[in-house]
Amino acid sequence: MTTSGGEQTTRGSERMRAVVATTYGSPDVLRVDEVTKPTPADDEVLVRVRATVVGPPDAAAREGTPLPIRLFSGLRRPTAVPGDVFAGDVEAVGRNVARFAPGEAVFGTLAPGSGAHAEYLCLPEDGAVALVPSALTYSDAAAVCDGGLTAMAFLTDHAQLRAGESILINGASGSVGTAAVQLASELGATVTGVCSTANVELVRSLGAETVVDYTHTDFTTTGETYDVVFDAVGKRSYAACRDSLAAGGRYLTTVPSLGILRQMVQSRLVGDRRAVFAATGLSSTSTKRAHLVALRDFVEAGAFRPVVDREYALDDVADAHRYVDTGHKVGSVVVTVGS
């Protein structure tokens, strides 16, 4: 079963393979070891994990920075199996579970908890879990959760993006960015994506009407303004982007800092432009579950496709972290678990 912090408590003595670390640091701290396999409580689902994801939040959790992340992973050293995004098969269900049955393919997230970088995990049947969209591979399903849940929360819950509005997405080729381009386009917004030269055609193919190559043009100097500026990679501050916001515009960032927290307060007191940061992993379970269902509907309607950069085996999870640490991944980096 799962605790409120997301760690899995266990019963029984069966073993499974999982990623573990005994200290915070570089990818070298990660190893794959045997740990106790979880057993589902009466209201829980046991999932055989087939694919999971390594992204910047996982790298931050591995390093233990910023420090508040240790409230979930362990104050002095990691105490939980990392990873929150998963796709796999229901292996068993508790006696009171009615929503899922053994053999069904499911995807979801354990955030703000963890435990997905393992062969098995347990979570409540009313957790952030849903049936996998038809015809998707496990890797693609995990990638949908990876950037899609964050992008959906920012665009719908925090930006409240409306049809006819304009949005600029900085970091449009990352996992959150590729999802945001597609979702914003589907919501009826006019989308401008910002990325490097190598990814211009990808971002355009996902639905961006305009693509800015940041190696040649600084979007903050063009004089163009947007209803929403979504910095999906946390590279440009509210101060730098303020003049790129139209009247009533909203700036959003995925990366926390003292600066953005201060600017959130100041922008609510002065003027009509807003600065917004949100820890989307802390959204209510019901909200995340609703977003999963919406993402599944978008996928099945052909309006959303996951972008997978590379796949690594579970034993090579440290290499996956090293690649993510380069800061140059496109879409999601998937870790496959077993066959």
PyMOL commands that set and color helices and strands:
alter all, ss='L'
color gray80, all
select helices_A, chain A and resi 27-29+56-63+67-73+138-158+175-186+197-205+219-221+238-244+258-269+280-282+285-300+314-325
alter helices_A, ss='H'
color red, helices_A
select strands_A, chain A and resi 15-20+31-36+44-54+85-93+105-109+120-124+129-131+166-170+190-195+210-213+226-231+245-253+274-277+308-313+332-336
alter strands_A, ss='S'
color yellow, strands_A
deselect
rebuild
show_as cartoon
